[in-house]
Amino acid sequence: MKNPLNRRLPRELKSDIGKYIVIFIFLVATIGFVSGFLVAGSSMKTAFDESFDKNNIEDGYFVLDDKMTDELNTKLENQDIKLYENFYKEESYKNAAYRIYKNRNDVDKIELFEGEFPKQDDEIAIDRLFGENNNINIGDKAELDGRQYKVSGYVAFPDYTALFKNNTDMMFDAQNFTVAVVTDNAFDKISDKHLHYCYSYTFNDSSLTEQQKHDKNTDLKELIAKNAVMNSFVSELDNQAIHFSGDDIGSDTSMMITLLYIVIAIMAFVFAVTTSNTIEKESAVIGTLRASGYTKGELLRHYLLLPVVVTIVGAILGNVLGYTVLKDIVANIYYESYSLGPYVTLWNGYAFVITTVVPCIIMVIVNIFILSKKLALSPLKFLRRDLSKKEKKKVAKLPNFKFMTRFRLRVIFQNKSSYIVLFVGILFSNLILMFSLMLPPLLDNYKTEVIDNMICDYQYILKMPVETDTQGAEKYAVTTLETNFKNSEKSDEITVYGVDKESDYVKAGFIDRNSVYVSEGILEKFGLKVGDNLDLKTKYDDKTYRLTISGTYKYPASLAVFMDIENFRTEFDKSEDYFSGYFSNKEITDIDDKLIASKITQKDLTVISDQLSDSMGGMFPMVSAFAILLYMLLVYLLSKIIIEKNANSVSIVKILGYQNGEITRLYIISTAIVAIFSVIISLPISYLLMKIIYSELISSFSGWLSFYIEPMVYVKMLVFGILAYAVVGALQFRKIKKIPMEEALKNAE
């Protein structure tokens, strides 16, 4: 004889088909996106790592004031390195800087992304991201040095995966800077006015450790400085244009996995509540089956089957979408930020386990935990429809409210378990929604704060001390150190300024010569306070410094320390007249550009917020939509369960003469009250949780953006919650209309 439990499966699926379809679609979308994120991230990271050997990426480069002499060339090659001419010229077009190279065949080999490499002297290939950001298509024209060039293709430079014009820049700029390649003949025709004698080098010994590479780079730098006028020297280890993107790819993996697990756990609870409702509806049948000899384990396996099957099928289909459509969406997020070369999708066994096996385990554990308690009752209790383990308590006496109010309160109390799950789901949805809504105004606020607290209009960093006659220009000293905290794997760069005690630009109000003031970001990021010690160190050797914090200085542009310049010179063993640059509100014109390492203006200080807005702006609406859909899904499923649970009561109320609109006010308004109340209560809780999450998240990045939530964010969250429930309420009104009066008569005992 066929198992009656198996015959019931199609019936149970049919009765709850709407809920299963909605949950299935949501599982497919969530698992698919996370799978796509893990697959794209790991594939692109692998391609990035392999590009070092594939494209023979340099171990460093240096720029000289003039072409290298044969004598220096011989000395350098005797240092067991291989040298390459990597000259470039800089021209501008439409306020954007073009750094133009010849094509490379031996080092830093350029990858073709789309189109063709230049074949004619009037052709140029530009960085793909710059072209997309500025709407420059293949076939368009660009005028450089008085000549017209046709864009023949998009390329990716392995040594410019993040478009840093200078290695000292705080952020890359894919809007106003690009690298480009032309034919050798076309390169020679461009004016030498902005020719830079750049030489790349690679170590002959590829087995060197980072410390050995650093030591060798130091020796090379000293040797070059003694034999030529060197404008810059950047090792591959320190090159932000190479490593910035590689450090970011896949860095959000743990956050995405956590998001997946939380969503799966919530879906598991929804499944459990749905199944519990089914058990209550079928209690008499279950009692009969238990009395006929069916064990609790058999029934538990039966009710676990549909949730597990839906999860497995959703996970498999989600992975299929992740490996096809969704991984391209995730890859585009990276491509919108970085100038990466093409990649090949690779199988990721870890991603499969994380997005398929683990969700099924979570689904099973949560459902077993909840359903096993429900099914532990005796057959007699099931037959009597008495599914409470505890002694029945007297119905709580409510205050003498109006009938409608008391009825709604009864509905809420009778369905408190469903409403608790609803509250948790709304809290999580609001947390995601808050994150997506807070970031755009947070970046705008950061930009405003940076502009309002600029030290000066022009901040110059010199390659060597040079005097200027510019009125108002003030000397300062600067160096870059790293944090030296115990039990910390990651170091942060700290900019240490030495300024005049009576500075016209940095009004820190030094108490004495040894006073050290830090930007507020340092206190916020590292949990320090005034009076604490800040331990810093140089990047590669063991030289350490301990500075005692005397106060704070509002400078959100970077993590910075300010001290008296005399104290700076003493602390860092500098000469009595040493300085590194100038603060000035006027542009300095009497210093040769070749002697200026960098010039920092408002545009440079705000490039962080501008670049983040450009690269992540398209992601914020997607995250908001996800949060709102999750909210609507939970409210829809749980309110549907509540209405189905109370179908008998709704039928009786209809028999008593209540209209659909009045019944709606009893049941749908009850859920609306809980939903809106949950939204309101979740706002301060979301704020506290977001503050913790944001602090942990931003701590993994260099620099610091202070936590800020615009007041309008709370208004938007409340409005979104109300509007989303209005849509759900309309769907549930249709459900109430379909409940017949005969329902009460069919279930009469």
Secondary structure, DSSP 8 states (H G I E B T S, - for coil): ---HHHHHHHHHHHHTHHHHHHHHHHHHHHHHHHHHHHHHHHHHHHHHHHHHHHTT--SEEEEESS---HHHHHHHHTTSEEEEE--EEEEEETTEEEEEEE--SSSS--EEEEE----STTEEEEEHHHHHHTT--TT-EEEETTEEEEEEEEEE-TT-SS--SSTT-SS--TTTEEEEEE-HHHHHHS-GGGEEEEEEEEES-TT--HHHHHHHHHHHHHHHHHHS-EEEEEEGGG-HHHHHHHHHTTTTHHHHHHHHHHHHHHHHHHHHHHHHHHHHHTHHHHHHHHHTT--HHHHHHHHHHHHHHHHHHHHHHHHHHIIIIIHHHHHHHHHTTS----------HHHHIIIIIHHHHHHHHHHHHHHHHHHTS-HHHHHTT---SS---------S--HHHHHHHHHHHHTHHHHHHHHHHHHHHHHHHHHHHHHHHHHHHHHHHHHHT-S-SEEEEESS------TT-EEEEEEEEEE--TT-S---EEEEEEE-TT-SS-----SSTT-EEEEHHHHHHHT--TT-EEEEE-SSS--EEEEE--EEE--TTS-EEEEEHHHHHHHTT--TT---EEEESS---SS-GGGEEEEE-HHHHTHHHHHHHHHHTTHHHHHHHHHHHHHHHHHHHHHHHHHHHTHHHHHHHHHTT--HHHHHHHHHHHHHHHHHHHHHHHHHHHHHHHHHHHHHHHHTSSS-------HHHHHHHHHHHHHHHHHHHHHHHHHHHH--THHHHHT--
